[in-house]
Amino acid sequence: MVLESRRFHDILSIRIHWNVIMKKLLFLILFLIVATSLFAKKIEIRFWHILGYHVKPVIEEMINEYNATHKEITVKADFQGFFEDAQVKMLTAAITNQLPEVAQVPIEFLQAYIDNGFIDPINEEIPDELRGDVQEKLWDLVKRDEKVYGLPFCALIDVFIYNENAFVKAGLDPEEPPTTWEQLITAGKKLSRDTDGDGVQDTYALSFYLNGVYGLLPILWANGGSLFTADNKRVNLTSREMEKTISMVYDLVFTHRIMPQKWTDWESAQAFLTGKLAMGWFSSAGISYGEQNLPWKLRVSHMPSLNGKRFSVLSGTALVNFTKNSKKRKAALDFMFWLLKRENDIKMFERIGFLPIRQSVVNSLEIKAFVKENPNYRFPIEALEYVRPLPFHPEFLKINQEIRDMLQRIILDRADLRDELKNTETKINEMLE
């Protein structure tokens, strides 16, 4: 009996001990399963981008590479359409608190998000290596009162583009594009002709007045003027400099007859494609597309100077971090900084024509070799010496539309220039109050 009792006790002890071990093992397995699932869960970042056509595939290629090399973060890309359409979607998302973690915001819209508190400064989070490598004029696109609210991305710079074939047909040397305003007019008169002999002029030198502020700024700046007052709160259209600028545009249409009076944006675009519009200032982002798709040879040069001065408009988009969540903010910034790494910066320049963001890229052997083989691309880099950033204001696009409408009344209806400047200035400033 005693022996059987001991055996029973031993068996019971073994079972109790085994049960304890199994419980601990089960607890450990459950812990490992939960811990593994927690650590394995990726942080998802939504990225809204806005540039289509030949730009969209390049951006999506970069995103796919990021996702393949960053196992802890997944970037979900959504193309939101072009500037105006994307702005409507983003404003709706802001109102409903559904903004993405990262978005590509046109510089024209950045101020509105800053003023409404949707964006926090990122000064302290920018790596020193990147901070010192981004070209200073590009920081100016995203900096307000020394606070940095985003990263410059897809920077656009106006360059002078012209049709080599049209120059040859007009008896102009394509190796000698116009370098001054006076030369622009002289060449423009040779390029603007009645080519089919029906008595109606059907080719012109250039067309830009329907672009509003974007087309006027290089001329206005060269004349010593500015769009806004010193405090950046009101437009200044009745200045002597603005009046001179609009008069010069008027003369291109009616005195020199080198710019069409009644062509729409679409008609001007078609004329440029078919060779009936020979030159003008356009975004550097059109270089690669033009070289690959236009039926004539695209040439690029510097903007013509005026009064001994040369200016170009610097604009583009900003990479903006909207999230307030600390983990997602860190992941979003990691993705934003990655988009600006040297390899990606080189890719955006060589494949599209966007201005390099980093000075080290400008100085790199890769870019120097590329520019030597593709001379059209040297001008965006050199143009940085005479650029000015697009003026920033939360209502910039509304202002530009009013100026576009004013120019159409002056050019199409021959409305009085001074009256239009005064009335439009009053209307815009009342809107801004």
Secondary structure, 3 states (H helix, E strand, C coil): CHHHHHHHHHHHHHHHHHHHHHHHHHHHHHHHHHHHHHHHCCEEEEEEECCCCCCHHHHHHHHHHHHHHCCCEEEEEEECCCHHHHHHHHHHHHHCCCCCCEEEEEHHHHHHHHHCCCCCCCHHHCCHHHHCCECHHHHHHHEECCEECCEEEEEEEEEEEEEHHHHHHCCCCCCCCCCEHHHHHHHHHHHCCCCCCCCCCCCECCCCHHHCHHHHHHHHHHCCCCCECCCCCCECCCCHHHHHHHHHHHHHHHCCCCCCCCCCHHHHHHHHHHCCECEEEEEHHHHHHHHHHCCCCEEEECCCEECCECCEEEEEEEEEECCCCHHHHHHHHHHHHHHCCHHHHHHHHHHCCCECCEHHHHCCHHHHHHHHHCHHHHHHHHHHHHEEECCCCCCHHHHHHHHHHHHHHHHHCCCCHHHHHHHHHHHHHHHHC
